[in-house]
């Protein structure tokens, strides 16, 4: 604590307090090597998150979807022991017209090289697949209500296009939000 004997000491103390208050108001804090022990999971939108809460994501980017199997790069699970798929989000720059696009995700077991052996993660029938309605820029599936879907380490996912509208649209992004098991 600084002893204040004259006006110069008062100015120094005031400036020091003002500088400390400004540092607390800034959004550019530097917490190098700061570790918080016993941190609880974030609950509000702007809480810090713990490493366990971070969700890996699988993202497919397709410029011009066309009907076919395994139309883009396969996604291989690298998280050990695996992940649980929580929801999917689909966005597209130019929406399909004249009909819905229908997508399927197939899981290919470990050490299987025949791409036709993949099994859909959805139940039979196109109503259970990912349906992107004509004219819609975004489609969401917030939960896999019909199946608990886990992807284990080194298993692969493939994306199939089962049907497209008159025009398929362009700039498709399909994101699977996952949680570590």
Beta strands, then each sheet from edge to edge (+ up, - down):
strand 1: 57-62
strand 2: 75-76
strand 3: 82-94
strand 4: 101-108
strand 5: 119-120
strand 6: 130-132
strand 7: 138-141
strand 8: 150-152
strand 9: 156-163
strand 10: 170-180
sheet 1: 1+ 10- 3+ 7-
sheet 2: 1+ 10- 3+ 8-
sheet 3: 2+ 9- 4+ 5-
sheet 4: 2+ 9- 4+ 6-
end
